[in-house]
Amino acid sequence: MSEDQEPVSAPLRRLGRSLLTLGRIRLELLAIEVQEEKDRIASLVLWAVLAALLAGFAVLMLLVLAIVALWDSHPLLALGAATGVLLVAAALALRQLKALAAQPSTLFQASIAELRKDAAGLDQRQP
């Protein structure tokens, strides 16, 4: 065998090394996507809880104000209206929660798209 010729196994090793590198890169992308999604969800939950608490306290204080203002003339009307406002707010929140739960997740979409590109690129190279 002359020095200019490479062994038969060299292209296979290069192919294996390329496949391993490609797999490693895809796994790293997947790990980054998982971390980003986890951070986004944690932030979303934190801000949603804070907003809900503050809005709940504000509505409660507004209802207490209305009850106190109407207590002498119409106490049952004031309590009934306060209850109605809270029920409507709860129904709206439930509707929004259902809408958010129905939305599909975008987790792993970039990884899946890159794997599809890789498969398409390999398909184009085949004779």
C-alpha positions, 0 to 999 in steps of 0.5 A: 500500500502506498503512502498516498492511499488512505485505508478503506476504514478511514472514510467510515471513521470520518463518517462515524465521527461526523455522525457523532458530531452531528448527534452531539450538536443536536443534543446540545440544541435540545438541551438549550431548548429545554432550559429556555422552555423551563426558564420561560415557564418559571417566569410565566408562572411567577408573574401570573401568580403575582398578577393574580394576587395583586388583581385579586386584592384590588378587586377585593378592596374595591368590593369592600369599598362598595359594600361599605358605601352601600351598607346603610341603604342596600346591604344585600344588593352590595353583597350580591353585586360583590359576589357577582363580580367575583363569579364573573372574574372567576369565569373569565379566568377559567376561560382564559386558562382553558384557552392557554391549555389548548395551545400546542407546545413549541418545545423541541420545534427547533430541534425537529426542524434541524433534524428534518433539514439534516434528513433532507440534505442526506436525501439530496446527496444520495445518487 
